[in-house]
């Protein structure tokens, strides 16, 4: 069942709300940026994500095919979400699970994780090796 979570960056300049059903699973990807940042993601429909504050504090990083906007706080540097398409009502937002407020350590430990092969643009497949993700 979807629950509304709040989240944001380390310094608090960027804040958002997202309606997420964490029991449906979280994501770990092996693409270059997710591997380097050790990203742990929850996929959110764009209509279930609301940026509450900090649009002016957001930096935007894109690479490769430039399909995804990797958003980060220009003050503290924390990447708390990314999105494909326009942010407001876009098709897809990925929030970093580590940036969600109020999720206990036991809840985090129990979350299902799906591994995706973003390195090879095979998002429907799991990479052969996942232990390092």
Biotite code that builds the C-alpha atoms (Angstrom):
import biotite.structure as struc

atoms = struc.array([
    struc.Atom([0.000, 0.000, 0.000], chain_id="A", res_id=1, res_name="UNK", atom_name="CA", element="C"),
    struc.Atom([1.252, 3.475, -0.860], chain_id="A", res_id=2, res_name="UNK", atom_name="CA", element="C"),
    struc.Atom([2.365, 5.688, 1.964], chain_id="A", res_id=3, res_name="UNK", atom_name="CA", element="C"),
    struc.Atom([3.405, 9.331, 1.818], chain_id="A", res_id=4, res_name="UNK", atom_name="CA", element="C"),
    struc.Atom([7.067, 9.828, 2.691], chain_id="A", res_id=5, res_name="UNK", atom_name="CA", element="C"),
    struc.Atom([8.954, 13.066, 3.040], chain_id="A", res_id=6, res_name="UNK", atom_name="CA", element="C"),
    struc.Atom([12.573, 13.332, 2.048], chain_id="A", res_id=7, res_name="UNK", atom_name="CA", element="C"),
    struc.Atom([15.301, 15.594, 0.859], chain_id="A", res_id=8, res_name="UNK", atom_name="CA", element="C"),
    struc.Atom([18.952, 16.479, 0.894], chain_id="A", res_id=9, res_name="UNK", atom_name="CA", element="C"),
    struc.Atom([21.323, 16.651, 3.867], chain_id="A", res_id=10, res_name="UNK", atom_name="CA", element="C"),
    struc.Atom([21.159, 20.409, 4.499], chain_id="A", res_id=11, res_name="UNK", atom_name="CA", element="C"),
    struc.Atom([17.370, 20.614, 4.083], chain_id="A", res_id=12, res_name="UNK", atom_name="CA", element="C"),
    struc.Atom([17.354, 23.028, 1.150], chain_id="A", res_id=13, res_name="UNK", atom_name="CA", element="C"),
    struc.Atom([15.624, 20.426, -1.063], chain_id="A", res_id=14, res_name="UNK", atom_name="CA", element="C"),
    struc.Atom([12.461, 18.823, 0.331], chain_id="A", res_id=15, res_name="UNK", atom_name="CA", element="C"),
    struc.Atom([9.850, 16.620, -1.314], chain_id="A", res_id=16, res_name="UNK", atom_name="CA", element="C"),
    struc.Atom([6.969, 14.255, -0.661], chain_id="A", res_id=17, res_name="UNK", atom_name="CA", element="C"),
    struc.Atom([6.385, 11.024, -2.527], chain_id="A", res_id=18, res_name="UNK", atom_name="CA", element="C"),
    struc.Atom([3.644, 8.409, -2.385], chain_id="A", res_id=19, res_name="UNK", atom_name="CA", element="C"),
    struc.Atom([5.508, 5.089, -2.455], chain_id="A", res_id=20, res_name="UNK", atom_name="CA", element="C"),
    struc.Atom([4.686, 1.442, -1.864], chain_id="A", res_id=21, res_name="UNK", atom_name="CA", element="C"),
    struc.Atom([8.085, 0.263, -0.606], chain_id="A", res_id=22, res_name="UNK", atom_name="CA", element="C"),
    struc.Atom([6.758, -3.276, -0.198], chain_id="A", res_id=23, res_name="UNK", atom_name="CA", element="C"),
    struc.Atom([6.665, -3.549, -4.017], chain_id="A", res_id=24, res_name="UNK", atom_name="CA", element="C"),
    struc.Atom([10.436, -3.334, -4.047], chain_id="A", res_id=25, res_name="UNK", atom_name="CA", element="C"),
    struc.Atom([13.383, -1.024, -4.327], chain_id="A", res_id=26, res_name="UNK", atom_name="CA", element="C"),
    struc.Atom([16.091, -0.895, -6.971], chain_id="A", res_id=27, res_name="UNK", atom_name="CA", element="C"),
    struc.Atom([19.842, -1.231, -7.153], chain_id="A", res_id=28, res_name="UNK", atom_name="CA", element="C"),
    struc.Atom([21.347, -0.527, -10.568], chain_id="A", res_id=29, res_name="UNK", atom_name="CA", element="C"),
    struc.Atom([24.796, -1.332, -11.921], chain_id="A", res_id=30, res_name="UNK", atom_name="CA", element="C"),
    struc.Atom([25.088, 1.663, -14.285], chain_id="A", res_id=31, res_name="UNK", atom_name="CA", element="C"),
    struc.Atom([28.150, 3.870, -13.863], chain_id="A", res_id=32, res_name="UNK", atom_name="CA", element="C"),
    struc.Atom([26.527, 6.618, -11.763], chain_id="A", res_id=33, res_name="UNK", atom_name="CA", element="C"),
    struc.Atom([24.473, 4.299, -9.539], chain_id="A", res_id=34, res_name="UNK", atom_name="CA", element="C"),
    struc.Atom([27.512, 2.086, -8.926], chain_id="A", res_id=35, res_name="UNK", atom_name="CA", element="C"),
    struc.Atom([29.734, 5.024, -8.021], chain_id="A", res_id=36, res_name="UNK", atom_name="CA", element="C"),
    struc.Atom([27.149, 6.634, -5.750], chain_id="A", res_id=37, res_name="UNK", atom_name="CA", element="C"),
    struc.Atom([25.872, 3.316, -4.297], chain_id="A", res_id=38, res_name="UNK", atom_name="CA", element="C"),
    struc.Atom([22.341, 4.463, -5.126], chain_id="A", res_id=39, res_name="UNK", atom_name="CA", element="C"),
    struc.Atom([19.398, 2.612, -3.586], chain_id="A", res_id=40, res_name="UNK", atom_name="CA", element="C"),
    struc.Atom([16.254, 3.736, -5.374], chain_id="A", res_id=41, res_name="UNK", atom_name="CA", element="C"),
    struc.Atom([12.487, 3.593, -5.143], chain_id="A", res_id=42, res_name="UNK", atom_name="CA", element="C"),
    struc.Atom([10.566, 4.148, -8.371], chain_id="A", res_id=43, res_name="UNK", atom_name="CA", element="C"),
    struc.Atom([7.715, 6.643, -8.184], chain_id="A", res_id=44, res_name="UNK", atom_name="CA", element="C"),
    struc.Atom([5.147, 7.687, -10.760], chain_id="A", res_id=45, res_name="UNK", atom_name="CA", element="C"),
    struc.Atom([5.678, 11.348, -11.588], chain_id="A", res_id=46, res_name="UNK", atom_name="CA", element="C"),
    struc.Atom([2.188, 12.232, -10.337], chain_id="A", res_id=47, res_name="UNK", atom_name="CA", element="C"),
    struc.Atom([3.088, 10.753, -6.920], chain_id="A", res_id=48, res_name="UNK", atom_name="CA", element="C"),
    struc.Atom([6.089, 13.078, -6.420], chain_id="A", res_id=49, res_name="UNK", atom_name="CA", element="C"),
    struc.Atom([5.861, 16.645, -5.126], chain_id="A", res_id=50, res_name="UNK", atom_name="CA", element="C"),
    struc.Atom([8.853, 18.964, -4.841], chain_id="A", res_id=51, res_name="UNK", atom_name="CA", element="C"),
    struc.Atom([8.034, 21.102, -1.800], chain_id="A", res_id=52, res_name="UNK", atom_name="CA", element="C"),
    struc.Atom([11.041, 23.411, -1.754], chain_id="A", res_id=53, res_name="UNK", atom_name="CA", element="C"),
    struc.Atom([14.447, 23.919, -3.234], chain_id="A", res_id=54, res_name="UNK", atom_name="CA", element="C"),
    struc.Atom([13.951, 24.039, -6.983], chain_id="A", res_id=55, res_name="UNK", atom_name="CA", element="C"),
    struc.Atom([16.460, 26.912, -7.088], chain_id="A", res_id=56, res_name="UNK", atom_name="CA", element="C"),
    struc.Atom([18.985, 24.800, -5.129], chain_id="A", res_id=57, res_name="UNK", atom_name="CA", element="C"),
    struc.Atom([18.858, 21.866, -7.544], chain_id="A", res_id=58, res_name="UNK", atom_name="CA", element="C"),
    struc.Atom([21.688, 21.093, -9.896], chain_id="A", res_id=59, res_name="UNK", atom_name="CA", element="C"),
    struc.Atom([21.121, 18.798, -12.858], chain_id="A", res_id=60, res_name="UNK", atom_name="CA", element="C"),
    struc.Atom([23.544, 16.199, -14.166], chain_id="A", res_id=61, res_name="UNK", atom_name="CA", element="C"),
    struc.Atom([22.973, 14.143, -17.287], chain_id="A", res_id=62, res_name="UNK", atom_name="CA", element="C"),
    struc.Atom([25.233, 11.778, -19.177], chain_id="A", res_id=63, res_name="UNK", atom_name="CA", element="C"),
    struc.Atom([25.137, 9.216, -21.969], chain_id="A", res_id=64, res_name="UNK", atom_name="CA", element="C"),
    struc.Atom([21.761, 9.286, -23.700], chain_id="A", res_id=65, res_name="UNK", atom_name="CA", element="C"),
    struc.Atom([20.677, 12.105, -21.344], chain_id="A", res_id=66, res_name="UNK", atom_name="CA", element="C"),
    struc.Atom([17.343, 10.440, -20.587], chain_id="A", res_id=67, res_name="UNK", atom_name="CA", element="C"),
    struc.Atom([17.587, 10.875, -16.814], chain_id="A", res_id=68, res_name="UNK", atom_name="CA", element="C"),
    struc.Atom([18.080, 14.092, -14.836], chain_id="A", res_id=69, res_name="UNK", atom_name="CA", element="C"),
    struc.Atom([20.236, 13.301, -11.794], chain_id="A", res_id=70, res_name="UNK", atom_name="CA", element="C"),
    struc.Atom([19.255, 16.110, -9.421], chain_id="A", res_id=71, res_name="UNK", atom_name="CA", element="C"),
    struc.Atom([21.475, 17.201, -6.538], chain_id="A", res_id=72, res_name="UNK", atom_name="CA", element="C"),
    struc.Atom([21.567, 19.997, -3.979], chain_id="A", res_id=73, res_name="UNK", atom_name="CA", element="C"),
    struc.Atom([24.028, 22.723, -4.965], chain_id="A", res_id=74, res_name="UNK", atom_name="CA", element="C"),
    struc.Atom([24.663, 23.441, -1.252], chain_id="A", res_id=75, res_name="UNK", atom_name="CA", element="C"),
    struc.Atom([25.389, 20.035, 0.316], chain_id="A", res_id=76, res_name="UNK", atom_name="CA", element="C"),
    struc.Atom([25.883, 17.958, -2.846], chain_id="A", res_id=77, res_name="UNK", atom_name="CA", element="C"),
    struc.Atom([23.422, 15.207, -1.925], chain_id="A", res_id=78, res_name="UNK", atom_name="CA", element="C"),
    struc.Atom([21.511, 13.572, -4.760], chain_id="A", res_id=79, res_name="UNK", atom_name="CA", element="C"),
    struc.Atom([18.073, 12.787, -3.324], chain_id="A", res_id=80, res_name="UNK", atom_name="CA", element="C"),
    struc.Atom([16.158, 11.991, -6.530], chain_id="A", res_id=81, res_name="UNK", atom_name="CA", element="C"),
    struc.Atom([16.331, 11.777, -10.302], chain_id="A", res_id=82, res_name="UNK", atom_name="CA", element="C"),
    struc.Atom([13.697, 11.870, -13.018], chain_id="A", res_id=83, res_name="UNK", atom_name="CA", element="C"),
    struc.Atom([12.996, 11.089, -16.651], chain_id="A", res_id=84, res_name="UNK", atom_name="CA", element="C"),
    struc.Atom([10.931, 13.677, -18.472], chain_id="A", res_id=85, res_name="UNK", atom_name="CA", element="C"),
    struc.Atom([9.663, 16.879, -16.857], chain_id="A", res_id=86, res_name="UNK", atom_name="CA", element="C"),
    struc.Atom([9.790, 16.955, -13.063], chain_id="A", res_id=87, res_name="UNK", atom_name="CA", element="C"),
    struc.Atom([6.231, 18.165, -12.588], chain_id="A", res_id=88, res_name="UNK", atom_name="CA", element="C"),
    struc.Atom([3.980, 15.247, -13.499], chain_id="A", res_id=89, res_name="UNK", atom_name="CA", element="C"),
    struc.Atom([6.765, 13.474, -15.392], chain_id="A", res_id=90, res_name="UNK", atom_name="CA", element="C"),
    struc.Atom([6.625, 9.814, -16.247], chain_id="A", res_id=91, res_name="UNK", atom_name="CA", element="C"),
    struc.Atom([9.185, 8.584, -13.725], chain_id="A", res_id=92, res_name="UNK", atom_name="CA", element="C"),
    struc.Atom([10.964, 9.722, -10.581], chain_id="A", res_id=93, res_name="UNK", atom_name="CA", element="C"),
    struc.Atom([13.514, 7.697, -8.635], chain_id="A", res_id=94, res_name="UNK", atom_name="CA", element="C"),
    struc.Atom([14.002, 8.752, -5.025], chain_id="A", res_id=95, res_name="UNK", atom_name="CA", element="C"),
    struc.Atom([16.971, 7.618, -3.005], chain_id="A", res_id=96, res_name="UNK", atom_name="CA", element="C"),
    struc.Atom([15.714, 5.420, -0.207], chain_id="A", res_id=97, res_name="UNK", atom_name="CA", element="C"),
    struc.Atom([18.500, 6.755, 2.018], chain_id="A", res_id=98, res_name="UNK", atom_name="CA", element="C"),
    struc.Atom([17.010, 10.265, 1.695], chain_id="A", res_id=99, res_name="UNK", atom_name="CA", element="C"),
    struc.Atom([13.549, 9.296, 2.986], chain_id="A", res_id=100, res_name="UNK", atom_name="CA", element="C"),
    struc.Atom([12.690, 10.488, 6.492], chain_id="A", res_id=101, res_name="UNK", atom_name="CA", element="C"),
    struc.Atom([11.336, 8.230, 9.205], chain_id="A", res_id=102, res_name="UNK", atom_name="CA", element="C"),
    struc.Atom([12.077, 4.806, 7.732], chain_id="A", res_id=103, res_name="UNK", atom_name="CA", element="C"),
    struc.Atom([13.508, 2.710, 10.564], chain_id="A", res_id=104, res_name="UNK", atom_name="CA", element="C"),
    struc.Atom([16.566, 0.495, 10.208], chain_id="A", res_id=105, res_name="UNK", atom_name="CA", element="C"),
    struc.Atom([14.475, -2.686, 10.606], chain_id="A", res_id=106, res_name="UNK", atom_name="CA", element="C"),
    struc.Atom([12.106, -1.428, 7.881], chain_id="A", res_id=107, res_name="UNK", atom_name="CA", element="C"),
    struc.Atom([15.044, -0.671, 5.594], chain_id="A", res_id=108, res_name="UNK", atom_name="CA", element="C"),
    struc.Atom([16.561, -4.100, 6.226], chain_id="A", res_id=109, res_name="UNK", atom_name="CA", element="C"),
    struc.Atom([13.277, -5.800, 5.263], chain_id="A", res_id=110, res_name="UNK", atom_name="CA", element="C"),
    struc.Atom([12.769, -3.959, 1.965], chain_id="A", res_id=111, res_name="UNK", atom_name="CA", element="C"),
    struc.Atom([12.844, -6.149, -1.127], chain_id="A", res_id=112, res_name="UNK", atom_name="CA", element="C"),
    struc.Atom([15.573, -5.195, -3.601], chain_id="A", res_id=113, res_name="UNK", atom_name="CA", element="C"),
    struc.Atom([15.465, -5.753, -7.357], chain_id="A", res_id=114, res_name="UNK", atom_name="CA", element="C"),
    struc.Atom([18.739, -5.521, -9.240], chain_id="A", res_id=115, res_name="UNK", atom_name="CA", element="C"),
    struc.Atom([18.701, -4.001, -12.723], chain_id="A", res_id=116, res_name="UNK", atom_name="CA", element="C"),
    struc.Atom([21.303, -4.045, -15.478], chain_id="A", res_id=117, res_name="UNK", atom_name="CA", element="C"),
    struc.Atom([21.466, -0.363, -16.355], chain_id="A", res_id=118, res_name="UNK", atom_name="CA", element="C"),
    struc.Atom([25.089, -0.688, -17.475], chain_id="A", res_id=119, res_name="UNK", atom_name="CA", element="C"),
    struc.Atom([23.854, -2.566, -20.549], chain_id="A", res_id=120, res_name="UNK", atom_name="CA", element="C"),
    struc.Atom([20.523, -0.699, -20.885], chain_id="A", res_id=121, res_name="UNK", atom_name="CA", element="C"),
    struc.Atom([18.802, -3.992, -20.024], chain_id="A", res_id=122, res_name="UNK", atom_name="CA", element="C"),
    struc.Atom([16.543, -2.558, -17.332], chain_id="A", res_id=123, res_name="UNK", atom_name="CA", element="C"),
    struc.Atom([14.266, -5.611, -17.379], chain_id="A", res_id=124, res_name="UNK", atom_name="CA", element="C"),
    struc.Atom([17.210, -7.893, -16.517], chain_id="A", res_id=125, res_name="UNK", atom_name="CA", element="C"),
    struc.Atom([19.325, -8.477, -13.461], chain_id="A", res_id=126, res_name="UNK", atom_name="CA", element="C"),
    struc.Atom([23.108, -8.267, -13.803], chain_id="A", res_id=127, res_name="UNK", atom_name="CA", element="C"),
    struc.Atom([25.054, -11.489, -13.312], chain_id="A", res_id=128, res_name="UNK", atom_name="CA", element="C"),
    struc.Atom([26.843, -10.128, -10.228], chain_id="A", res_id=129, res_name="UNK", atom_name="CA", element="C"),
    struc.Atom([24.923, -8.134, -7.594], chain_id="A", res_id=130, res_name="UNK", atom_name="CA", element="C"),
    struc.Atom([26.795, -8.693, -4.324], chain_id="A", res_id=131, res_name="UNK", atom_name="CA", element="C"),
    struc.Atom([28.723, -5.412, -4.691], chain_id="A", res_id=132, res_name="UNK", atom_name="CA", element="C"),
    struc.Atom([25.604, -3.374, -5.322], chain_id="A", res_id=133, res_name="UNK", atom_name="CA", element="C"),
])
